[in-house]
């Protein structure tokens, strides 16, 4: 488990990434986490995902030379009317330059799910993770830009990335950019296991495998936008009389003009009085999180079970007693031991159950019972054993 942004980027200061996000510029960081990144999603786990039902649903893409391969080219319909993959065909396509994209992989791989949970606690953004496996030197995906920021974590193999800058038309029309419109690359580098690459929204880029294979994760960071602000304003406006009135669709010209003036005045008051800080706080509280189930683990957490908070670092927790706070679009209340465990996790990051008594002042039995109660409410994420986790 990668317990914090500091651990993810070590030895680099997270301030470097935050500065790149603020300035809307690409950033490449070579961390000391090659083994930790490889452990996030080994090749064996990737192959297990291909054996699951997700291989044939909309979350999986097989792409070669910029085009999706029809399922009929690498699978057949069996006697039970279910599709069956042809491993030898996939091997052949891999030799010809194939990329396999598995979307929303955080839903299937616990270590990646824990990573997403950490990022959602760290950034005021919605987060989605996709996995890309590439084979052969040909680039399966053409140069393109994304409609959100991207954080690339390179896990296996090597891949050469090219960045071309943010195009003036990057937010319009198709995200694919034709080769004759690319121009020279403004940045070029080979990513290795443990590397992190940040690309701002609209940055045109492409990548090609160096060697035979490559595996990387992309974290889509979807920040609050102006459209979210309008939605928030509209939600707060519904109680106002001017916005509750029916539009007089059959009114005469004079009555409609009067209604128009009244509504415009109400809209001006609404816009002039909105609080950006309040909007950002509401966005953070109300955005849906990827909550864990913790089934089985929450019955009796073992001493070597790792506990990661799902609550945000700025959650207001008093020094003693219980507390109530906003979480995942609602309000939750915790008792004194639950508040003590959450406060310790906020201060020290993810911890083993065995380490929490010293941090909370609670006895071991109370800690285990408290962690179990928090887990059943999805306020913490439990992970079995020490998986080579990085804390900090």
C-alpha positions as CSV (number, residue, x, y, z in Angstrom):
1,X,0.0,0.0,0.0
2,X,1.3,3.5,-0.9
3,X,-0.1,5.4,2.1
4,X,0.6,9.0,1.1
5,X,1.5,11.4,-1.8
6,X,4.9,11.8,-0.1
7,X,5.5,8.1,-0.2
8,X,4.4,7.9,-3.8
9,X,6.8,10.6,-5.0
10,X,9.7,9.9,-2.6
11,X,12.4,11.3,-2.6
12,X,10.7,14.3,-4.3
13,X,8.6,16.9,-2.4
14,X,4.9,16.7,-3.3
15,X,5.1,20.5,-3.6
16,X,6.8,20.0,-7.0
17,X,3.7,18.2,-8.3
18,X,1.3,20.7,-6.9
19,X,3.3,23.5,-8.5
20,X,3.1,21.7,-11.9
21,X,-0.7,21.3,-11.5
22,X,-1.0,25.0,-10.6
23,X,1.1,26.1,-13.5
24,X,-0.5,23.6,-16.0
25,X,2.8,22.2,-17.2
26,X,4.1,18.6,-17.6
27,X,6.3,17.1,-14.9
28,X,8.5,14.0,-14.9
29,X,9.7,12.6,-11.6
30,X,12.1,9.6,-11.3
31,X,11.3,8.2,-7.8
32,X,13.0,5.5,-5.8
33,X,9.9,3.3,-5.8
34,X,10.5,0.9,-8.7
35,X,9.9,-2.2,-6.6
36,X,6.8,-0.6,-4.9
37,X,5.3,0.3,-8.3
38,X,5.9,-3.2,-9.7
39,X,4.2,-4.7,-6.7
40,X,1.1,-2.5,-7.3
41,X,0.1,-4.7,-10.3
42,X,2.4,-7.6,-11.3
43,X,2.1,-9.1,-14.7
44,X,0.5,-12.1,-13.1
45,X,-2.4,-9.9,-11.8
46,X,-2.8,-8.4,-15.3
47,X,-3.1,-11.9,-16.8
48,X,-5.6,-12.9,-14.2
49,X,-7.7,-9.8,-15.1
50,X,-7.7,-11.0,-18.7
51,X,-9.2,-14.3,-17.6
52,X,-12.1,-12.5,-15.9
53,X,-15.4,-11.5,-17.5
54,X,-14.2,-7.9,-17.8
55,X,-12.2,-9.0,-20.9
56,X,-15.4,-8.9,-22.9
57,X,-17.1,-5.8,-21.5
58,X,-16.9,-2.1,-22.3
59,X,-14.0,-1.6,-19.8
60,X,-11.5,-3.4,-22.0
61,X,-10.0,-2.3,-25.3
62,X,-7.7,-4.1,-27.7
63,X,-6.0,-1.5,-29.9
64,X,-3.6,-1.9,-32.8
65,X,-2.3,0.9,-35.0
66,X,-4.9,3.3,-33.6
67,X,-7.9,1.1,-34.2
68,X,-9.9,-1.2,-31.8
69,X,-9.7,-4.8,-32.7
70,X,-13.1,-6.4,-33.1
71,X,-13.7,-9.2,-30.6
72,X,-14.2,-11.7,-33.5
73,X,-10.5,-11.3,-34.3
74,X,-9.3,-12.7,-30.9
75,X,-12.2,-14.7,-29.5
76,X,-15.1,-17.0,-30.5
77,X,-18.6,-17.9,-29.1
78,X,-18.6,-21.2,-27.3
79,X,-21.3,-23.8,-27.0
80,X,-22.7,-22.0,-23.9
81,X,-23.0,-18.8,-26.0
82,X,-20.3,-17.1,-24.0
83,X,-17.2,-15.6,-25.6
84,X,-13.9,-17.5,-25.2
85,X,-10.6,-15.7,-25.8
86,X,-7.9,-17.2,-28.1
87,X,-4.6,-16.8,-26.3
88,X,-2.6,-17.7,-29.4
89,X,-4.3,-15.0,-31.4
90,X,-3.6,-12.4,-28.7
91,X,0.0,-13.5,-28.6
92,X,0.3,-13.0,-32.4
93,X,-1.3,-9.5,-32.2
94,X,1.1,-8.6,-29.3
95,X,4.0,-9.4,-31.6
96,X,2.5,-7.1,-34.2
97,X,2.2,-4.2,-31.7
98,X,-0.9,-4.4,-29.5
99,X,-2.1,-2.3,-26.6
100,X,-4.6,-3.5,-24.1
101,X,-6.5,-0.9,-22.0
102,X,-8.3,-2.0,-18.8
103,X,-10.5,0.9,-17.6
104,X,-11.5,1.4,-13.9
105,X,-8.9,-1.2,-12.8
106,X,-9.1,0.2,-9.2
107,X,-12.4,-1.7,-8.9
108,X,-10.6,-5.1,-9.4
109,X,-7.1,-4.7,-7.8
110,X,-7.0,-4.0,-4.1
111,X,-3.6,-2.3,-4.1
112,X,-4.7,0.1,-6.9
113,X,-8.0,0.7,-5.1
114,X,-6.0,1.7,-2.0
115,X,-3.9,4.1,-4.1
116,X,-7.0,5.7,-5.5
117,X,-8.4,6.1,-2.0
118,X,-5.2,7.9,-1.0
119,X,-5.3,10.2,-4.0
120,X,-9.0,11.1,-3.4
121,X,-8.1,12.0,0.2
122,X,-5.1,14.1,-1.0
123,X,-6.6,16.0,-4.0
124,X,-9.9,17.8,-4.3
125,X,-10.6,15.8,-7.5
126,X,-12.5,12.8,-8.7
127,X,-10.1,10.0,-9.6
128,X,-10.3,7.2,-12.1
129,X,-7.6,4.6,-12.9
130,X,-6.9,2.9,-16.2
131,X,-4.2,0.3,-17.0
132,X,-2.3,0.1,-20.3
133,X,-0.3,-2.8,-21.4
134,X,1.7,-2.4,-24.6
135,X,3.6,-5.0,-26.7
136,X,6.0,-4.4,-29.6
137,X,7.5,-1.1,-30.7
138,X,4.6,0.2,-32.7
139,X,2.5,2.8,-30.9
140,X,-1.1,1.5,-30.8
141,X,-2.6,4.8,-29.7
142,X,-2.2,7.9,-31.9
143,X,-1.2,11.2,-30.5
144,X,-4.0,12.7,-28.5
145,X,-5.0,14.8,-25.5
146,X,-7.2,14.0,-22.5
147,X,-10.2,16.0,-21.2
148,X,-8.7,15.8,-17.6
149,X,-5.3,15.9,-15.9
150,X,-3.4,12.6,-16.0
151,X,-0.9,11.1,-13.5
152,X,1.1,8.3,-15.1
153,X,2.7,5.6,-12.9
154,X,5.1,3.4,-14.8
155,X,5.1,-0.2,-13.5
156,X,7.0,-2.5,-15.9
157,X,9.2,-2.3,-18.9
158,X,10.1,1.0,-20.5
159,X,8.2,3.4,-22.8
160,X,9.3,6.6,-24.6
161,X,6.9,9.5,-24.2
162,X,6.5,12.5,-26.5
163,X,4.8,15.7,-25.5
164,X,3.8,18.4,-28.0
165,X,2.3,21.1,-25.8
166,X,-1.3,22.2,-25.3
167,X,-2.9,22.9,-28.6
168,X,-5.2,25.9,-29.0
169,X,-7.9,23.6,-30.3
170,X,-7.2,20.8,-27.8
171,X,-10.6,21.1,-26.1
172,X,-12.6,21.1,-29.4
173,X,-13.6,18.1,-31.6
174,X,-11.8,14.8,-31.6
175,X,-9.0,14.3,-29.0
176,X,-6.8,12.6,-31.7
177,X,-4.3,14.8,-33.4
178,X,-3.1,13.9,-36.9
179,X,0.6,13.3,-37.5
180,X,0.9,16.2,-40.0
181,X,-0.4,18.6,-37.3
182,X,1.9,17.5,-34.5
183,X,5.1,19.5,-35.2
184,X,8.3,18.7,-33.2
185,X,8.0,17.2,-29.8
186,X,8.6,19.7,-27.0
187,X,9.6,17.0,-24.5
188,X,10.8,13.5,-24.9
189,X,11.8,10.9,-22.2
190,X,11.9,7.2,-21.5
191,X,9.8,6.2,-18.5
192,X,11.1,3.4,-16.3
193,X,9.5,1.5,-13.4
194,X,9.0,4.0,-10.5
195,X,8.6,7.0,-12.8
196,X,5.8,9.4,-12.4
197,X,4.6,11.7,-15.3
198,X,2.0,14.5,-14.8
199,X,0.2,15.7,-18.0
200,X,-2.2,18.7,-17.7
201,X,-5.6,18.6,-19.4
202,X,-5.2,19.2,-23.2
203,X,-1.5,18.3,-23.4
204,X,-1.0,16.4,-26.7
205,X,1.1,13.3,-26.2
206,X,1.9,9.8,-27.5
207,X,4.1,7.0,-26.3
208,X,6.0,4.0,-27.8
209,X,7.4,0.9,-26.1
210,X,11.2,0.7,-25.8
211,X,12.0,-3.0,-25.8
212,X,9.2,-5.6,-25.9
213,X,6.6,-4.8,-23.2
214,X,5.4,-2.0,-21.0
215,X,2.7,-1.6,-18.3
216,X,1.6,1.6,-16.7
217,X,-1.3,3.1,-14.8
218,X,-3.0,6.4,-15.5
219,X,-4.8,8.3,-12.8
220,X,-7.4,10.6,-14.3
221,X,-7.7,13.7,-12.0
222,X,-11.0,15.5,-12.6
223,X,-10.9,18.8,-10.8
224,X,-14.0,20.9,-10.0
225,X,-15.1,22.9,-13.1
226,X,-17.2,25.9,-13.8
227,X,-20.1,23.5,-14.7
228,X,-19.8,22.0,-11.2
229,X,-20.1,25.5,-9.8
230,X,-23.3,26.2,-11.8
231,X,-24.8,23.0,-10.5
232,X,-23.9,23.9,-7.0
233,X,-25.4,27.4,-7.4
234,X,-28.5,25.9,-8.9
235,X,-28.9,23.5,-5.9
236,X,-28.6,26.4,-3.5
237,X,-31.1,28.5,-5.5
238,X,-34.0,26.0,-5.4
239,X,-35.3,27.4,-2.1
240,X,-35.6,31.0,-3.5
241,X,-39.1,32.1,-4.4
242,X,-38.0,33.5,-7.7
243,X,-36.6,30.1,-8.8
244,X,-39.6,28.1,-7.4
245,X,-42.2,30.0,-9.5
246,X,-43.4,28.4,-12.7
247,X,-42.3,30.0,-15.9
248,X,-45.4,31.8,-17.3
249,X,-45.3,30.0,-20.6
250,X,-48.6,31.4,-21.8
251,X,-48.1,34.9,-20.4
252,X,-48.5,38.0,-22.5
253,X,-45.5,40.1,-23.5
254,X,-45.7,42.5,-20.5
255,X,-46.1,39.7,-18.0
256,X,-43.2,37.7,-19.5
257,X,-41.0,40.8,-19.5
258,X,-41.8,41.4,-15.8
259,X,-40.9,37.7,-15.0
260,X,-37.7,38.1,-17.0
261,X,-36.6,41.1,-15.0
262,X,-37.4,39.4,-11.7
263,X,-35.5,36.2,-12.6
264,X,-32.5,38.2,-13.9
265,X,-32.3,40.2,-10.7
266,X,-32.4,36.9,-8.7
267,X,-29.7,35.4,-10.8
268,X,-27.5,38.5,-10.3
269,X,-27.9,38.3,-6.5
270,X,-27.1,34.6,-6.6
271,X,-23.9,35.1,-8.6
272,X,-22.8,38.2,-6.7
273,X,-23.1,36.5,-3.4
274,X,-21.6,33.1,-4.1
275,X,-18.5,32.0,-2.0
276,X,-15.8,30.2,-3.9
277,X,-14.3,28.7,-0.7
278,X,-17.7,27.4,0.2
279,X,-18.1,25.8,-3.2
280,X,-14.8,24.1,-3.1
281,X,-15.5,22.8,0.4
282,X,-18.9,21.5,-0.7
283,X,-17.3,19.8,-3.8
284,X,-14.9,18.0,-1.5
285,X,-17.6,16.9,0.8
286,X,-20.1,15.8,-1.7
287,X,-18.1,14.1,-4.5
288,X,-18.7,10.4,-4.5
289,X,-15.7,8.3,-3.2
290,X,-14.7,4.8,-4.0
291,X,-15.7,3.3,-0.7
292,X,-14.4,-0.2,0.4
293,X,-16.5,-3.1,1.5
294,X,-14.0,-4.6,4.1
295,X,-16.1,-7.8,4.2
296,X,-14.5,-10.5,6.3
297,X,-11.6,-8.2,7.4
298,X,-13.9,-6.1,9.5
299,X,-15.1,-9.0,11.7
300,X,-11.9,-9.2,13.7
301,X,-9.0,-7.2,12.3
302,X,-5.6,-8.9,12.9
303,X,-2.7,-7.1,14.4
304,X,-0.8,-7.1,11.0
305,X,-3.9,-5.7,9.2
306,X,-3.1,-2.2,7.7
307,X,-5.6,0.5,8.3
308,X,-5.9,3.5,5.9
309,X,-8.3,6.4,6.6
310,X,-11.0,7.2,4.0
311,X,-11.8,10.5,5.6
312,X,-10.2,13.7,4.3
313,X,-7.1,15.0,6.1
314,X,-8.8,18.3,6.9
315,X,-11.8,16.6,8.6
316,X,-12.4,18.6,11.8
317,X,-11.8,16.2,14.7
318,X,-11.8,17.6,18.3
319,X,-9.1,16.7,20.8
320,X,-11.4,14.5,22.8
321,X,-14.9,13.0,22.8
322,X,-16.9,12.1,19.7
323,X,-17.4,14.1,16.5
324,X,-19.8,14.7,13.6
325,X,-18.5,15.6,10.1
326,X,-19.4,15.6,6.4
327,X,-18.4,12.4,4.5
328,X,-19.3,11.1,1.0
329,X,-22.3,13.5,0.6
330,X,-23.7,12.9,4.1
331,X,-22.9,13.4,7.8
332,X,-21.4,10.7,10.0
333,X,-21.0,10.7,13.8
334,X,-18.2,8.8,15.5
335,X,-17.7,8.1,19.2
336,X,-14.6,8.9,21.2
337,X,-12.5,5.8,20.4
338,X,-13.4,6.1,16.7
339,X,-12.4,9.7,16.8
340,X,-9.1,8.8,18.4
341,X,-8.3,6.2,15.8
342,X,-9.2,8.5,12.9
343,X,-7.1,11.3,14.4
344,X,-4.1,9.0,14.8
345,X,-4.4,7.9,11.2
346,X,-4.7,11.5,10.0
347,X,-1.6,12.4,11.9
348,X,0.6,9.4,11.1
349,X,-0.9,8.0,7.9
350,X,-1.9,4.3,7.4
351,X,-0.9,2.1,10.3
352,X,-0.9,-1.5,11.3
353,X,-3.6,-2.4,13.9
354,X,-0.8,-3.4,16.3
355,X,0.7,0.1,16.2
356,X,-2.5,2.0,17.0
357,X,-2.7,1.4,20.8
358,X,0.5,3.4,21.2
359,X,-0.8,6.2,19.0
360,X,-4.3,6.4,20.5
361,X,-3.9,5.5,24.2
362,X,-6.5,2.7,23.7
363,X,-5.9,-0.9,24.8
364,X,-5.5,-3.4,22.0
365,X,-8.9,-5.0,22.3
366,X,-10.6,-1.6,22.1
367,X,-8.5,-0.7,19.1
368,X,-9.5,-3.9,17.2
369,X,-13.2,-3.3,18.0
370,X,-13.0,0.3,17.0
371,X,-11.2,-0.4,13.7
372,X,-13.9,-3.1,13.0
373,X,-16.7,-0.6,13.5
374,X,-15.0,2.0,11.4
375,X,-14.4,-0.6,8.6
376,X,-18.0,-1.6,8.6
377,X,-19.0,2.0,7.9
378,X,-16.3,2.3,5.2
379,X,-14.5,5.1,7.1
380,X,-11.2,3.1,6.8
381,X,-9.8,0.7,4.3
382,X,-8.3,-2.6,5.6
383,X,-5.6,-4.4,3.8
384,X,-4.3,-7.9,4.9
385,X,-0.7,-8.1,6.1
386,X,2.3,-6.0,5.3
387,X,2.4,-5.8,1.5
388,X,5.7,-3.9,1.3
389,X,3.8,-0.7,2.1
390,X,5.3,2.7,2.0
391,X,4.1,5.1,4.7
392,X,4.9,8.7,5.4
